[in-house]
Amino acid sequence: MGEVLLRPIGLHHILVAMSRFTDVGGHGVVCGDNASGALNLFYAQLNCSAAPTREVLSATHFLSQGKMAAYLGGLVAGKYDPVAILEAIGGADTIRSLDNCITRLRMTVEDADKLDEARLKRLGAVGVVKLDQHNEQVIIGPQVQSVKDALAGLTRVD
């Protein structure tokens, strides 16, 4: 309620900043390092290979507030199967380049028609965007960096 009242004059950012960067948003230990603030916990977990703790999951759920699609549902504790994802993309030989942004796996491929969108969704992808016959994006979520790194290890591209 306080955020709604402060929104017309722009002061709601004060509340948001407090929750993102101070103990107000939560605190915990991530891979042996202390972190304070919901956003700091979220980013620390992205760099950690261990499963997220209860504190991290709680803070990342808090981050979403129904506004930011990248945080909805908090961090996913499950693991992706990079071999199955690679097969659903069309195999290692089809990938020309591989990159990612904060939530999407971005690829240039030999033939986008080889991509199996339904299988990618069964494997955990949120969606697929085919930009043209050679450029596609698989929406995975904030753990996309781990997926991209695993795929790069299975292919000849980095």
N, C-alpha and C positions, 0 to 999 in steps of 0.2 A: 504494500500500500504506500509506503514512504517513497518508493521509487516513482510511482505514478504521480504523486503530488509534486515531486521535484523535477519531473520530465519537462514541463513547459518552460522552465528557466534554465535547463541544461545541467542542473546540479545533481541529477541522478548518476552522473559519471563518478561522482565522489564515492557513492555507495558501491558501485560496480568495481572501482579500483581497489577499494578496501577489501572486498571479498576475493578479488583475483590475486592480490599481492601481499596480504597480511594474514595473520593468524585467524582473522574473522572468517576467512574462506576455508580454513582448515590447515592442519599441519600434520606432518608425518615423516617417516624415514623411507626413502626410496633408494634401493641399492646401496644402503649404508650411509647415505647423505640426508641430512635434515632439509626439509623444504617447507616453506610457509606460503599460504595463499593457494587458492584453487587452481589458478592458471599455472603457477610455478610447479605445483604437484603434477599437473597434467603433462607439462613439458619434460619434467624430470623422468616421468614414467615412460615417455616415448623413447628415451635414451637408455632404458633399463630392460634387460632381457627377462628379468624375473616377473612373475605374475603380480598384478597390482594388489596392494593391500586394501583392507576395508576402508581405511582413511582416504586413500587415493580414489577408490571407486565412489565414495560418498562425495568427495570434493568435485569430481568430474560430473557427477549427476547434477550437483548444484550449479555447475557452470552453464548447463544447457538452458535452464529457465524457460524452455520451450522456444528459444529464439535462435540458437545457433546450431544448424544441422550437423556440423562437424562434431559436436559434443553430445548430441542426443543419445541417451542411453549410457553415457559414460564410456569408459574404455572397455573394449571387448577383451575378456580374459582368454577367450579361445585362441587357438593357433590356426593359421592358414596352411594349406597344403600346397607348397610352391610347385611341386611336380604336377599335380592335378591342374593347377591354374595354368601352368605352361602348356599342358596338353589342350586345355580349353581355348587357349589363345591361338593354337594352331601349331605348336611345337617350336623348338629352339631355332630351327632353320628359317622360320618365317619372320623373326624379329630383326629389324634393321637397327633400330635405336630404342632405348629404354630410359625413361626418366620419371620423375614424380613431382607433384606439388604437395600440398598439405593433406589432401584426401584422395587424389587421383593418380593412378598409374598411367603414364602417357607413353604411347608407343607409336613407332612407325613400323609398319609390317609389309611384307610382300603382297599379301592379299587379305583384306579385312573380312572377306566372306568366309574364311576358315575359322573365324572366331565363333565359339559356341556360347552365346549370351545366356541361354537357360542354364547351362552347366555352371558358368561363372557365378550366376546368382545362387545356385544350390551350394556352391563352395563358399559363399559369404559375401560376394560383391553386392553392393547396393544397387548398382546400375551400370550400364555401358553406353558410351557415346561414340558413335562412328562418325567421324568428321568427314571422311571421304574414303576412297578405296584403299588408302594406305595409312591413314592416321586414325587412331582410336584411343579412347580413354576408358579405363575401368575404374569405377568409383568404389573404393575400398573403405575409406575412412582414415582416421588419424594414424593407424598402424601401417599405412601404405609403405613407409620407408623400409620397414622390415621385409615386407613382401617384395619390394623392388630389389633390395639387396640379395634376397634369396634367389630371385629369378636371374639376376645378373651373374650369380655364381653358377647357374645352370646353362647359361648361354655364352656366346662369344662377344656379347656387347656389354658395356658398363654404363 
